[in-house]
């Protein structure tokens, strides 16, 4: 009988996530949109999206993630595609499933339906466009629509990505849990100057030069005064989302330097399987471009150390290429190590 993802989780086997999808689409020349980032590629460049999934499977990924980080209705509205929300999300799952079937590896490969709290951005910025910020009721309805679409289209489980607050992340969590599918929760974090770990804050990650910006994710309300500026402590986010559900929790889209600190807090607040998939890029203000800042070998070494210290599910986020994942897979142990303090 074939070994399932659940079997691997229960037996302590290491599970390999894929790497970045959005930055790979951009790197390969696919269409990106100022408001909806990589979401439109499901429609404009389906062969490229499918090929990226295929390449990750060949590189050793046990999980491929749908290109749906930025495909919620209020995000696609910024790209003039709100009416295509269901079709674009369904197509994203189809492309991932097609990729899995076309590669046809002997090991089981699961499709994770990605959901986030991201919003439509203003042209040329990472600042939310106030035209497309949903009301709380609209936000809840849009999350339910998207979660149900991914589940009905054939996703094996749902993965929440870049959770960084309590209010909006909880709304998304509730929508995901209501589908009945397993839910994996990816939380992003930043370290403040005093050492405090909080939900990911764009102002502490080298993305902002000049006046403070609002986070482009996890903000909401139909009034500018209702837009969140501060992110809560990491432990608070974990505890709030854990109270709703979830089978796996982890740290994602956080720097390679901050990730082990976040994982230490995760170990303190979550006894179940833990995942990690950091981002590997930085924004260069001189060139106005994102650049990969972590080499394949350094990424591989960091991931192996985290697995040996208790992380069972491992992969990469923004900036991570196929080669990052391929080299990582070549150096991973087969089973997760005992949890240790990785901050020393």
N, C-alpha and C positions, 0 to 999 in steps of 0.2 A: 504494500500500500504506500502511495506517495506521501512524503513528509509535507505537512501543511505548515503555514505560517504559525498557526496556534501551537503545533508540535514543537517548532523551533523555539517559540517563546517559553514554553513550559520546560523545555530541556536545557535551556541556557545556551543554545547555539547562537552564534553571532548572525545578525540579519543586516544585509547591506541595502541601504537606501541609494537612490540615484543621486545625481548632482543637480546643478542648476538647469532649469529649462529656459527661463526668460532671458538670462544673459547669454545662453548658448544660441538662442534664436537671434539675438542682436549681433553676436559675434559672427554668425554665419550669414548675416545679411538679410534676415527675415524682417517683415514689417513690424515696427514698434509704433505705439500711439502715445501721444503726450498725455492723454487722459487715462487710457486703459492699458498702458504699458504693452505687455506681450499678448494680451487677450485676443486681439484681432487676428493673430497668426493662425488660430484654429480655422479661420475662414479663408484667409488670404494665402497661407503657406502650410496647408495640411501635410503635404509630403515631407516638409522639413521637420515639423513637429513629430510626425511618426518616426522619421529617421533618427531623431535625437533619442526618442524612447528606445528604439532598436539598439542604438549604439550603447546605451547604458546597460541594457540586458546583456549584450555581448561582453561588456566590461565586467560583469559579475553582479549587477544589481538584482536583489530579490524583490524589490519594490520599485515600481515606476509611478511617478506622481503626475496626475493630469495637469495640463496647462490651463488651470482655472483659478490661479491666485487672484486675478483681477477681472473675473467674469460675473460678479454679482450685478444685478439689474441697475443699481444706482451708479456703478462704475461704467458699465457699458453705455449708460445714458450719456455720459460725457463724450463718448465716441459716436453718438448718434445711432447706437445699436440696441437700445433697450428692448425693442420688439423682437430681437433675435436672441434674447437671453437664454431661453430654454434650448434652442437649436445649437447655439455655440457651446453651451455646457455639455449637451448630449454628444456633440461631435468630438469634444475633447476626450471623453471617456472612450468613444469608439476608436479614436486614433491610438490611444494607449493599448486597448485590447487588441487591435489589429497588429500593433507592433509586437506584442507578446506572442501572438499566434504565428506571425511571420518568422520570428527568430526560432521558435520551436525548441528551446533548450530543454534538457531533461528535468531540470529542477523546477519546482513551482515558482512562478512569478506572480505577485499580486499587484493590483492596480489601486492606488490610493487617490481618492477624490479630494483635491485641495480646496480649502475654504479659508478666507481671510476677512479681516475688517477693513481692508484698504478702501480708499475713496477715489473718485475721479480727481485728477490733478489739473491745476491750471497750466496753460501752455508754457512749456519750457521750465517748469518748476516741480518741486515735490510738495507743493502747498495745496491743500484741498480746495477745489473749486466750489464756492458757496452755492452755485446754482444747482449742484447735484448732491448736496448733503441731505440725506433722508431724515424725516422725522422719526422718532422712536418707533412708531407703529409701522412706518414704511420699512424701516431697517429690519424689524422682526419678520415682516412678511417676505422681504427679499431674501433673507437668510433661509427661511423655510422653503421657499421656492427653489433655491439653489441646492440645498441639501437633498431635498426630495428628488430633484432632477438627476443629480450625481448618483444617488442610490438606485433610482429606477433605470438608469442607463447602464448599470452593471459594475459600478465601483465595488471593490471587495471590502473596503473600509474607508472611513473619512479621516482626513488629517487636517487639523486646524493649524494654520501657519501664521507666525508672527503675532501671536497673542501678546499684548503688552499692557492691558488694563484689566479692570474687573467688569465694569458695566457692559461695555460692548462685546467683550470676549464672552461674557456669560450668556448674552443673547444668542451669539453664534453657537456656543456650546449646547445650549438647550435645543436649538434647531437640529444640530447634528445628532444628538442623543435620541431625539424623537424619531429618527429614521429606523432605529433598531439595529443599525450597523455598528460594528466596533468603531471607537473613536480614539485616535491618537492626537495628543495635544502638544504642539510645538510653541514654546514660549520664548520670546526674545528679550535680552536684557542688556543693560548698560551699567557701568560702574561710575558712580559720582566721585568727585574729588575727595570726599571724605571716606571713600571706600564702600559706601552703601550701594547695594545692588537694587536696581529698579527696572521696571519694564523699559524696553528699548526706547531710547530718546535720540532723535536725529541730531539734536544739538550737542551730544556728547560723543558722536561717532565720526567726526571729521567731515560730515556732509555739509555743514553750514559754515559760511564765513560771513561775518557781519551780524545784523540783528537776529535775535532769537526767532526761530520758526516754530510753528505748530507741527506736531507730529502728523505725517500724512496718513496715519492709520489710527484706528480706534478713536475717532472723534465723531461727534454727531450732534443732532439738534437742528432746529430750523432758525436758530438765533445765534449770532456770532458770540454772544456771551455764554452760550452753552457749549462751545467748543472746548474740549479738555486741553490743558496745557501741561499739566504735571502727570507723571506716571507713578503708580504705587510701588511699594516694595515688592521685590520678586516673590518672597515667601507668601505675601498676601494674595498675589495672583494665583499661585499654585493652590493654595488652600481653598480659595473661592471656586476655582474651576473643578478641583477634585470633588467638592461637595455636590457637583452636578452629575459627574460621571467620568468616563474615560478609562481605557484599558492600558494606555501607554502615555507617559509624560516625558518631555525632554526639553533641551535647550537648542534653539536653532536661530539662524540669521543673527548670530552674535559673533563678535570677533574671536579669532583663535585665542587671543589673550584673555578675553572675558569668559569664554565658554567654560573652562574648568572651574571658575569661581561660581558660575551659575549652576553647574552640575553638583557642586558641593552643597549648595542650598537645596537643589532638587533631591539629593539623597536624604537630606534632613526632613523633607516634607512629603516624600512620596516613596512608598515601599515597593511598588511594582516595577515592571521593566522600564528602563530609561533609554532614551535616544539622544543623539547629538548630531547636528549637522550645521556647522558654522558657515558664515560667509567668508569669502577669501579675497575681497576686493576693497578698494578705497577710492573715494572721489578726488580726482586731481583738479583743483581749482584753476590751475594755470592752463591746462588743456581743455577744461570743461568736459572731461571724459572719466568714466570709471576704469580703473586699472586693477589687474590681478596683483595682489600684494603677497600672497602665500604660494610658494613654489609647490610643485607636486610632491617632492620628497619631504618637505617640511610638513605639509598637510598629512601625508601618509604617516609620518612619525607621531604627530599629535593624535591622530585617530587611533593608532595602535595603543598608545599610552592610555587613552581614555577607556578603550575596551578592556585593557588589562586592569583598569581601576574600577570596573563595574558598569560600564555602558554597554548595553547589549545590541542596540540598533544604531548604525553609524552610516553617515553619508555626508553630502555637502549642499550648500545653498548658493546664493548669488556669487558668481565669479568662478565657481567650481566647474571644471571642464570634464569631458569624458576621460582624459588622461589622468586627471586627479583621482577619479574613482578607480581607474584601472590599476594605478600604482598602489592605491590604498588597499585594494582587494588582495594584491600580491603579498602584502605584509601583515595581514590580519590573522590573529589566532582563530581557531574554529569555535571556541567557547568563551563566554564572558568571564572575566576574572572577578574575584571578590571585591566588594566596595571598599575603597581606601580614600584617604584624604589626598586629593590630587592638587591641592593648592600650595603644598610645600615644595 
